[in-house]
């Protein structure tokens, strides 16, 4: 069951990559970034944002690896939940920024 959860999540991520491109597929990795996303925002820091994306990618890779290799269902649920939560937070923040513009 754990492998199926990870496989479905990775399939959705791959589908996002193919349909929308690599820039959009990387957006869930910066979804939980606490700073601003737009240049000119006082809390915008591109290097910190990229570091955050790398750390989030490493965390998701570690969770996915443990879930698949050990077939551990709670880890698979944490992987899918963290990915989907980060994606939802990013799109909610994007929607908020679009309303302000």
Secondary structure by P-SEA (a helix, b strand, c coil): caaaaaaaaaaaaaaaaaaccccccccccccccccccccccccccaaaaaaaaaaaaaaaaaaaaaaaacccaaaaaaaaaaaaaaaaaaaaaaaaaaaac
